[in-house]
């Protein structure tokens, strides 16, 4: 592989990575199991309070 082609390939790879970082994430952020349990408990509390009244 000649020098120009190698440099061009490296620059294209860097540009591709940079544009991928700027693109919106397709995956949602990871939420730990403990946090999911806390959120579920918080969601259940208002429902229980409403039914008690």
Backbone as CSV, one residue per row, in Angstrom:
resi,resn,N_x,N_y,N_z,CA_x,CA_y,CA_z,C_x,C_y,C_z
1,UNK,0.856,-1.167,0.000,0.000,0.000,0.000,0.904,1.233,0.000
2,UNK,0.636,2.135,-0.923,1.519,3.298,-0.965,1.164,4.305,0.132
3,UNK,2.068,5.234,0.333,1.960,6.163,1.451,0.698,7.024,1.368
4,UNK,0.394,7.546,0.172,-0.776,8.408,0.017,-2.069,7.666,0.348
5,UNK,-2.170,6.449,-0.137,-3.376,5.657,0.098,-3.539,5.366,1.594
6,UNK,-2.435,5.075,2.255,-2.467,4.765,3.684,-2.927,5.980,4.489
7,UNK,-2.378,7.147,4.163,-2.750,8.370,4.865,-4.216,8.702,4.608
8,UNK,-4.652,8.558,3.357,-6.043,8.832,3.002,-6.983,7.899,3.760
9,UNK,-6.601,6.649,3.868,-7.421,5.662,4.571,-7.523,6.011,6.061
10,UNK,-6.412,6.437,6.660,-6.417,6.833,8.073,-7.311,8.050,8.299
11,UNK,-7.206,9.046,7.422,-8.009,10.253,7.566,-9.497,9.943,7.411
12,UNK,-9.831,9.061,6.484,-11.229,8.675,6.289,-11.760,7.951,7.521
13,UNK,-10.936,7.099,8.122,-11.350,6.365,9.310,-11.597,7.328,10.467
14,UNK,-10.723,8.310,10.635,-10.891,9.292,11.707,-12.152,10.124,11.480
15,UNK,-12.402,10.508,10.223,-13.588,11.293,9.905,-14.857,10.490,10.166
16,UNK,-14.809,9.210,9.839,-15.965,8.343,10.053,-16.278,8.221,11.546
17,UNK,-15.246,8.052,12.371,-15.429,7.952,13.818,-15.966,9.257,14.391
18,UNK,-15.470,10.382,13.897,-15.911,11.685,14.398,-17.380,11.918,14.056
19,UNK,-17.788,11.559,12.847,-19.182,11.763,12.461,-20.099,10.800,13.213
20,UNK,-19.605,9.613,13.548,-20.406,8.653,14.311,-20.639,9.170,15.728
21,UNK,-19.660,9.880,16.284,-19.816,10.446,17.630,-20.866,11.541,17.639
22,UNK,-20.939,12.310,16.555,-21.884,13.421,16.480,-23.309,12.947,16.207
23,UNK,-23.449,11.776,15.619,-24.771,11.248,15.297,-25.520,10.914,16.584
24,UNK,-26.839,11.037,16.567,-27.602,10.709,17.778,-27.470,9.228,18.133
25,UNK,-27.443,8.956,19.408,-27.272,7.575,19.875,-28.539,6.775,19.587
26,UNK,-28.377,5.581,19.095,-29.535,4.745,18.789,-29.947,3.921,20.002
27,UNK,-29.001,3.744,20.920,-29.287,2.968,22.125,-29.589,3.902,23.283
28,UNK,-30.517,3.505,24.134,-30.783,4.303,25.323,-29.680,4.062,26.343
29,UNK,-29.535,5.004,27.266,-28.492,4.911,28.266,-28.788,3.760,29.223
30,UNK,-27.742,3.073,29.676,-27.896,1.921,30.560,-28.376,2.369,31.934
31,UNK,-29.378,1.680,32.457,-29.876,1.931,33.809,-29.648,0.658,34.611
32,UNK,-28.949,0.801,35.741,-28.612,-0.368,36.550,-29.876,-0.991,37.139
33,UNK,-29.746,-2.235,37.553,-30.881,-2.981,38.099,-31.420,-2.306,39.352
34,UNK,-30.527,-1.799,40.210,-30.939,-1.131,41.439,-31.738,0.135,41.112
35,UNK,-31.275,0.888,40.116,-31.991,2.100,39.719,-33.356,1.759,39.138
36,UNK,-33.433,0.679,38.374,-34.726,0.271,37.805,-35.702,-0.106,38.913
37,UNK,-35.208,-0.777,39.947,-36.070,-1.144,41.078,-36.559,0.099,41.819
38,UNK,-35.662,1.096,41.987,-36.053,2.344,42.648,-37.142,3.050,41.846
39,UNK,-36.960,3.124,40.533,-37.948,3.783,39.686,-39.287,3.061,39.736
40,UNK,-39.247,1.736,39.759,-40.482,0.956,39.834,-41.181,1.196,41.166
41,UNK,-40.418,1.276,42.248,-40.993,1.518,43.573,-41.615,2.916,43.639
42,UNK,-40.956,3.889,43.057,-41.490,5.255,43.036,-42.764,5.332,42.209
43,UNK,-42.818,4.568,41.138,-44.002,4.562,40.277,-45.182,3.914,40.990
44,UNK,-44.922,2.936,41.829,-45.992,2.242,42.543,-46.547,3.079,43.698
45,UNK,-45.716,3.883,44.339,-46.152,4.662,45.504,-47.292,5.630,45.188
46,UNK,-47.212,6.441,44.131,-48.318,7.364,43.859,-49.642,6.622,43.575
47,UNK,-49.577,5.479,42.937,-50.778,4.708,42.656,-51.402,4.215,43.956
48,UNK,-50.572,3.774,44.889,-51.067,3.276,46.170,-51.678,4.413,46.983
49,UNK,-51.105,5.606,46.908,-51.628,6.760,47.643,-52.972,7.190,47.079
50,UNK,-53.123,7.161,45.766,-54.374,7.560,45.138,-55.508,6.607,45.472
51,UNK,-55.229,5.331,45.551,-56.280,4.349,45.850,-56.670,4.393,47.318
52,UNK,-55.768,4.833,48.209,-56.064,4.907,49.633,-57.002,6.061,49.950
53,UNK,-56.978,7.094,49.131,-57.820,8.270,49.401,-59.206,8.058,48.984
